[in-house]
Amino acid sequence: MIELLFVTCMAAAPGDMDMCRERSLVFTDVTPMACMMGAQPQLARWVNEHPNERIQSWKCRAVDHSERDA
């Protein structure tokens, strides 16, 4: 599985990192390269659905099952 991991921040507070949080989209049938190539359209769609937030950063990575929340 590949995860598109991205950080979003409130658009009204661009410098306030306390107003940011990590989010992710998980894909089961894509390669890391396909994730990289398809990330911008996915993120643009996400921003259109969440107009009060902006994307701070993003990356594609393999899902690490050891980092799951309890």
PyMOL commands that set and color helices and strands:
alter all, ss='L'
color gray80, all
select helices_A, chain A and resi 17-19+32-49+65-67
alter helices_A, ss='H'
color red, helices_A
select strands_A, chain A and resi 2-10+20-27+53-62
alter strands_A, ss='S'
color yellow, strands_A
deselect
rebuild
show_as cartoon
